Amino acid sequence: MWVVKIGGSLCADPVLLHWLDLLTQIGGGRVTIVCGGGSFADEVRRVQAQWQFDDLAAHNMAVLAMAQTAYQLHALNPALRLAARRSDIPDLLHQGKTALWLPLELRRDKPDGRTSWEATSDTIALDLAKHLNAEQLVMIKSCAIDPQLTLAELGDAGVVDPQFAELSDDAAFPITLLHKSQVDTMRALLLGEANYAAR
């Protein structure tokens, strides 16, 4: 089973439709999608900066932003199957579907190590991949990705969130970062025609 994180920045890009078609046509039974918050999360950041409320509230709002993005993706490609809980994902994959996770169960009543902007949807996707004992984690990004950089260096560059590299140290699966233009590369990976550039 693979977890594929689709960066929120793709959600205003026509290439998104190609990614969704690919992940439903070839990823059925294997792929679980995690969405970034996109412009919805950007609005959370803006409002928090204006009103200076705490990160716990911002975390819960950002989780809702990720859910909004998931509903957008489902509307664009109804073949995706919404998973309201992590525990629903194995059944959807067993049915041969591509799962689209609604992370609403990640809302919190009290702050913890994930209720800050240090841990964004990148780390949430990593956490899910660990929880599901995934075989692969693939991160789809809109920004340029230097293949020579380590995850720590990519974190410093803002390509992944600040906590991601450290938390990935104990991951039992390869982590691959792809640019949004690399749809054909992802197709080859899903078909077993290419090898992961694992980090």
C-alpha positions in Angstrom: 0.0 0.0 0.0 1.3 3.4 -1.0 0.5 6.8 0.5 0.6 9.7 -2.0 0.6 13.2 -0.7 -0.8 15.7 -3.2 0.5 19.2 -2.3 -2.3 21.8 -1.9 -0.6 24.0 -4.4 -1.6 21.5 -7.2 -5.3 22.2 -6.4 -5.4 25.2 -8.7 -3.4 23.6 -11.4 -4.9 21.8 -14.5 -2.3 19.0 -14.0 -4.3 17.9 -10.9 -6.8 16.2 -13.1 -4.1 14.0 -14.7 -2.8 13.0 -11.3 -6.3 12.0 -10.1 -7.0 10.0 -13.3 -3.7 8.2 -12.9 -4.2 7.4 -9.2 -7.7 6.1 -9.8 -6.9 4.1 -13.0 -3.7 2.5 -11.8 -3.6 3.1 -8.1 -6.9 1.3 -7.2 -6.4 -1.1 -4.4 -2.9 0.3 -3.6 -3.0 4.1 -3.2 -4.3 6.3 -0.3 -4.2 10.0 -1.1 -3.5 12.7 1.5 -4.3 16.3 0.5 -2.6 19.5 1.4 -4.7 22.4 2.6 -3.9 24.6 -0.4 -5.6 28.0 -0.5 -7.8 27.0 2.4 -4.8 26.5 4.7 -3.3 29.8 3.3 -6.5 31.5 4.6 -6.0 30.0 8.0 -2.5 31.4 8.1 -3.7 34.8 7.1 -6.5 34.9 9.7 -4.2 33.7 12.4 -1.7 36.4 11.6 -4.4 39.0 11.7 -6.0 37.9 15.0 -3.1 36.2 16.7 -5.0 33.2 18.0 -3.2 30.1 19.2 -1.8 27.3 17.1 -4.2 24.8 18.5 -7.1 26.6 16.8 -5.0 27.1 13.7 -4.2 23.3 13.6 -7.9 22.4 13.8 -8.7 24.9 11.1 -5.9 23.5 8.9 -7.2 20.0 9.3 -10.6 21.3 8.1 -8.7 22.9 5.2 -7.2 19.5 4.2 -10.7 18.0 4.4 -12.0 20.8 2.1 -9.3 19.9 -0.4 -10.3 16.3 -0.2 -13.9 17.1 -1.0 -12.7 19.2 -3.9 -10.7 16.2 -5.3 -13.6 13.9 -4.8 -15.9 16.3 -6.7 -13.3 16.4 -9.5 -13.0 12.6 -9.6 -15.8 10.7 -7.9 -14.0 7.4 -8.5 -11.9 8.3 -5.5 -13.5 6.9 -2.3 -13.6 9.1 0.8 -12.2 7.5 4.0 -13.7 9.3 7.1 -11.3 7.4 9.4 -7.9 5.7 9.0 -9.6 2.5 9.9 -11.8 2.7 6.8 -8.8 2.7 4.4 -7.9 -1.0 4.4 -11.5 -1.9 3.4 -11.6 0.6 0.6 -8.2 -0.7 -0.8 -9.5 -4.3 -0.5 -12.4 -3.3 -2.7 -9.9 -2.2 -5.3 -10.6 1.5 -4.8 -8.2 4.5 -4.4 -8.8 5.9 -0.9 -9.0 9.7 -0.3 -8.5 10.4 3.4 -10.5 13.0 5.4 -8.2 13.7 8.3 -11.0 15.0 10.6 -9.9 12.6 13.4 -6.8 14.7 13.8 -8.6 17.6 15.4 -7.4 18.2 18.9 -8.8 19.5 22.2 -5.3 20.1 23.7 -2.0 21.0 22.1 0.5 18.3 21.3 3.6 17.8 19.0 1.5 18.1 15.9 -0.5 21.2 16.7 1.8 23.8 15.2 2.9 24.9 11.7 6.1 22.9 12.2 4.1 19.8 11.3 2.0 20.4 8.2 0.2 18.0 5.9 3.6 16.6 4.9 4.2 15.2 8.4 0.5 14.2 8.6 1.1 12.1 5.4 4.2 10.6 7.0 2.3 9.7 10.2 -0.4 8.0 8.1 2.1 6.0 6.1 3.6 4.8 9.4 0.2 4.0 10.9 -0.8 2.0 7.8 2.6 0.2 7.5 2.9 1.6 3.9 5.3 0.3 1.4 6.0 3.7 -0.2 5.4 7.4 0.6 5.3 9.6 -2.5 5.1 13.4 -2.1 3.9 15.4 -5.1 5.2 19.0 -5.1 4.8 22.1 -7.2 8.2 23.5 -6.4 11.5 22.4 -7.9 13.1 19.5 -6.1 16.9 19.1 -6.2 17.6 15.4 -6.2 20.9 15.9 -4.6 19.4 17.4 -1.4 18.7 15.4 1.7 15.3 15.5 3.4 16.9 17.8 6.1 18.1 20.1 3.4 14.7 20.1 1.7 13.2 21.0 5.1 15.6 23.9 5.4 14.6 25.0 1.9 10.9 24.8 2.7 10.1 22.0 0.3 8.9 19.8 3.2 7.9 21.0 6.6 10.4 21.5 9.4 9.6 18.3 11.3 9.4 16.0 8.3 13.1 15.0 8.0 13.6 14.1 11.7 10.4 12.2 11.9 11.2 10.2 8.7 14.4 8.8 10.2 12.6 5.7 11.5 10.3 5.2 8.4 10.4 1.6 7.2 9.6 2.6 3.6 11.2 4.7 0.9 10.1 8.3 0.5 10.1 9.8 -3.0 9.5 13.4 -3.9 8.2 14.1 -7.4 7.5 17.4 -9.2 3.9 17.9 -10.4 5.1 17.5 -14.0 6.3 13.9 -13.4 3.0 12.2 -14.0 4.7 9.8 -16.4 7.3 9.0 -13.8 4.6 8.1 -11.3 2.9 6.0 -13.9 6.1 4.0 -14.4 6.5 3.6 -10.7 3.0 2.3 -10.2 3.5 -0.1 -13.1 6.9 -1.3 -11.8 8.7 0.0 -14.8 10.9 2.4 -12.8 12.7 2.4 -9.5 12.2 4.8 -6.6 14.7 7.5 -5.9 14.3 6.8 -2.3 15.5 9.2 0.5 
